[in-house]
Amino acid sequence: MESPGCGLAGIGRTATILVVCGMTLLGCSKEKAEAPTGQVVARVGGEDVTTQELQNEFRLANVPADKQKDPAIVKRLLSQLVLRKYLLQQALTAKLDREPSVLLEILRSREQILASAYINRTVAEKTITQADIDKYIAANPLKFADRQLVSVEQIVFAIGANAQAVVDASRDLKTLDAIDQTLTSMNVPHTRSMGGLNTAEIPETLFNTIQAKKADDVFFIRSGPNGVFFKVTGEQPRPLEGDAASNMARQFIRADNVNAELGIASVAANLEAKYQGEYATIMAKEPEGKK
């Protein structure tokens, strides 16, 4: 999707067609964590806000270096950081960090952050050579030399408990107008707009299905939290070459390396895990479709 607000945005990663804290955390309300170092830019109660923390906010918000002195951006991000510090103090005063459900969320967040950091470090140690890049580009023409931008008209709705009913009611409908009317009659909030699919970001199987389409075919896909009905209105060649292609290939290879490391870690984790009680039986069963 060409714009982040469109229903098909990020479809290449999600479309389908037709952190451990341990015992030390339990005492975190009594022991103050070591504050990040750096020049103090603000104080909220007994907490310092440092340049190091502000720089981290810039990083997480993808603010380029030449924009990090922009007063509007600094004000927005520093205000958000100060608000978070203030709310943290209120939560600690209310002893919310001792509630079991909150502790579980803190544990989970820590596990996720450390797991992601480990995978990212492991992947960063793998050198991606120019030969790797050239090989990837040659093996994936739809992402590069044969890349296409597919224009679509789309109807987008949020997937909820009634998602299957919506799909069933629309299954035999042949036009977006009929689908629009059906969703309206079912009181399903939806939007209708123009959008685009980039063949570099969608599964090749989806593009092949689109290529085999009839002129008036309407497709349905799931894109993140949304369901999307769409009709193809045009296709335009958009080859990706040179440095742009190399940079994109490097990103794709890195993503593949991340998935590979996650796969290896998943196997190792399950070999090491000792499931207990009924969960041993559940985890020993073959997944549906694997038998």
C-alpha positions in Angstrom: 0.0 0.0 0.0 1.4 3.4 -0.9 0.1 5.1 2.2 0.2 3.9 5.8 -3.5 4.5 6.3 -4.7 2.3 3.6 -6.2 -1.1 4.2 -3.6 -3.0 2.3 -0.6 -1.4 4.0 2.1 -3.9 5.0 0.2 -6.7 3.2 3.4 -8.5 2.2 3.9 -9.7 5.7 0.4 -10.5 6.7 -1.8 -11.2 3.7 -3.6 -14.6 3.2 -5.8 -15.3 0.4 -9.7 -17.1 -0.5 10.8 -10.7 28.5 12.4 -13.4 32.2 12.7 -10.9 35.1 13.2 -13.5 37.8 13.0 -13.0 41.5 14.7 -9.6 41.4 11.6 -8.1 39.8 9.4 -8.9 42.7 11.3 -6.4 44.7 11.3 -3.6 42.1 8.9 -1.4 44.1 11.5 -1.3 46.9 14.7 -1.0 44.9 15.1 1.9 42.5 16.5 0.9 39.1 19.8 2.5 38.1 19.0 5.6 36.1 20.3 6.1 32.6 23.4 8.3 32.4 23.5 11.6 30.6 22.8 15.3 31.0 19.6 16.0 32.9 17.0 17.7 30.7 14.0 17.6 33.1 13.0 16.4 36.6 9.7 14.8 37.4 9.2 14.4 41.1 12.3 12.4 42.2 13.0 11.1 38.6 15.6 12.6 36.2 15.0 12.7 32.5 18.3 12.5 30.6 19.6 13.2 27.2 20.2 9.5 26.7 16.5 8.8 27.3 15.5 11.6 24.9 17.9 10.2 22.3 16.3 6.8 22.7 12.8 8.4 22.1 14.2 10.0 18.8 15.5 6.5 17.8 12.2 4.8 18.5 10.3 7.5 16.6 12.6 7.3 13.7 13.5 11.0 13.9 16.5 11.7 11.7 19.5 13.5 13.2 18.8 16.8 11.3 15.4 17.0 12.9 16.4 16.3 16.5 16.7 20.0 17.3 13.4 20.9 15.8 11.5 22.5 18.7 8.1 21.0 17.8 9.5 17.5 17.7 11.6 18.0 20.9 8.5 19.4 22.7 6.3 16.5 21.6 8.7 13.7 22.5 9.9 15.2 25.7 6.3 15.8 26.8 5.5 12.2 26.2 8.6 11.1 28.1 7.8 13.4 31.1 4.2 12.1 31.1 5.3 8.5 31.1 7.7 9.3 34.1 4.9 11.0 35.9 2.4 8.1 35.4 5.1 5.6 36.4 5.5 7.5 39.8 1.7 7.5 40.3 1.5 3.8 39.5 4.3 3.0 41.9 2.7 5.1 44.6 -0.5 3.1 44.1 1.6 -0.1 44.4 0.3 -1.3 41.0 3.7 -2.9 40.4 2.8 -5.5 43.1 -0.4 -6.6 41.4 -0.1 -10.1 39.9 -1.5 -9.1 36.5 0.8 -6.1 36.2 3.8 -8.2 37.3 3.0 -10.7 34.5 2.9 -8.0 31.9 6.2 -6.6 33.1 7.7 -10.1 33.0 6.3 -10.6 29.5 7.6 -7.3 28.2 11.1 -7.9 29.6 11.2 -11.4 28.0 10.1 -10.0 24.6 12.7 -7.2 24.7 15.6 -9.5 25.7 14.5 -12.2 23.2 14.3 -9.6 20.4 17.7 -8.2 21.4 19.3 -11.6 21.3 17.9 -12.5 17.9 18.9 -9.1 16.5 22.5 -9.5 17.8 22.7 -13.0 16.4 21.5 -11.8 13.0 23.8 -8.8 13.0 26.8 -11.1 13.3 25.9 -12.7 10.0 27.6 -10.9 7.1 25.5 -10.2 4.0 27.8 -10.1 1.0 27.2 -8.5 -2.4 27.1 -12.0 -3.8 24.2 -12.8 -1.4 22.4 -9.6 -2.5 22.9 -10.4 -6.2 21.7 -13.9 -5.8 18.6 -12.7 -3.9 17.7 -10.1 -6.6 18.0 -12.7 -9.3 15.8 -15.2 -7.5 13.1 -12.7 -6.8 12.2 -10.8 -10.0 8.8 -9.7 -8.8 10.5 -7.8 -6.0 13.0 -6.1 -8.4 13.3 -6.2 -12.2 9.6 -7.3 -12.7 8.1 -5.3 -9.8 4.6 -4.2 -10.4 2.3 -1.7 -8.7 -1.3 -3.0 -8.7 -3.9 -0.3 -8.3 -7.1 -1.4 -6.5 -10.4 -0.2 -5.3 -11.0 -1.5 -1.8 -13.5 -1.9 1.0 -11.9 -2.2 4.4 -13.6 -3.3 7.7 -12.2 -4.1 11.1 -12.2 -7.9 11.8 -14.3 -8.7 14.8 -16.5 -11.4 16.2 -18.8 -11.1 13.1 -15.9 -11.5 10.6 -17.0 -14.9 9.4 -20.6 -13.8 9.0 -19.4 -10.9 6.9 -17.3 -13.1 4.7 -20.2 -15.7 4.3 -22.7 -13.0 3.4 -20.4 -11.6 0.8 -19.1 -14.8 -0.6 -21.2 -14.9 -3.8 -21.3 -11.2 -4.4 -19.7 -10.1 -7.7 -19.2 -6.3 -7.2 -17.9 -3.9 -4.6 -21.2 -2.1 -4.8 -23.1 -5.2 -3.7 -20.5 -5.8 -0.9 -20.8 -2.2 0.2 -24.6 -2.5 0.4 -24.4 -5.8 2.3 -22.0 -4.4 4.9 -24.2 -1.4 5.3 -27.3 -3.6 5.9 -25.3 -5.6 8.5 -24.3 -2.4 10.3 -20.6 -3.2 9.7 -18.5 0.0 9.7 -16.3 0.1 6.6 -14.5 2.5 4.3 -14.2 2.5 0.5 -11.2 3.9 -1.2 -8.5 3.5 -3.8 -5.2 1.8 -2.9 -2.3 -0.2 -4.2 -0.4 -3.4 -3.9 3.3 -3.6 -4.5 4.5 -7.0 -5.7 7.7 -6.6 -3.6 5.5 -6.8 -0.5 2.9 -9.4 -1.2 3.2 -13.2 -1.5 3.9 -14.4 -5.0 0.9 -16.8 -4.8 -1.4 -13.8 -4.3 0.0 -12.0 -7.3 -0.4 -15.1 -9.4 -4.0 -15.3 -8.3 -4.5 -11.7 -9.3 -2.9 -12.3 -12.7 -5.3 -15.2 -13.4 -8.3 -12.9 -12.6 -11.3 -12.2 -14.7 -12.0 -8.5 -15.4 -14.6 -8.1 -12.6 -13.2 -10.5 -10.0 -13.4 -9.3 -6.4 -10.8 -10.7 -3.9 -10.8 -10.9 -0.1 -7.7 -10.9 2.1 -6.9 -10.3 5.7 -4.5 -7.5 6.4 -3.5 -7.3 10.1 -6.7 -6.4 12.0 -8.7 -5.6 8.9 -10.6 -7.5 6.3 -10.2 -6.2 2.7 -12.4 -6.7 -0.3 -10.7 -5.4 -3.4 -11.0 -5.2 -7.2 -8.0 -4.6 -9.5 -8.2 -1.5 -11.5 -4.8 -1.4 -13.2 -1.1 -2.6 -13.2 2.0 -0.6 -13.7 5.6 -1.8 -14.0 7.8 -0.3 -11.3 11.3 -2.0 -11.6 13.7 -1.6 -8.7 17.3 -1.4 -9.7 20.7 -0.2 -8.6 21.4 0.9 -5.0 17.7 1.0 -4.1 17.4 -2.7 -5.1 20.6 -3.6 -3.2 19.3 -1.9 0.0 15.9 -3.5 -0.3 17.4 -6.9 -0.9 19.6 -6.5 2.2 16.5 -5.8 4.2 14.7 -8.8 2.9 17.7 -11.1 3.5 17.9 -9.8 7.1 14.2 -10.5 7.6 14.8 -14.0 6.3 17.7 -14.5 8.6 15.6 -13.3 11.6 12.9 -15.9 10.7 15.6 -18.6 10.3 17.0 -17.8 13.7 13.6 -17.9 15.2 13.0 -21.3 13.7 16.2 -22.7 15.1 15.4 -21.2 18.5 11.9 -22.6 18.4 13.2 -26.2 17.8 15.9 -25.8 20.6 13.3 -24.4 23.0 10.9 -27.3 22.5 13.7 -29.8 22.8 14.7 -28.3 26.2 11.2 -27.7 27.5 9.7 -30.3 29.8 6.0 -30.0 29.6 3.9 -31.0 32.6 0.6 -32.8 33.1 -2.0 -32.4 30.4 0.2 -30.0 28.6 2.7 -32.8 27.8 -0.1 -34.6 25.9 -1.2 -31.4 24.1 2.3 -30.5 23.0 3.0 -34.0 21.9 0.1 -34.0 19.4 0.8 -33.4 15.7 -0.7 -30.1 14.6 -3.8 -30.3 12.4 -2.9 -30.8 8.8 0.5 -32.4 9.6 -0.8 -35.9 10.1 
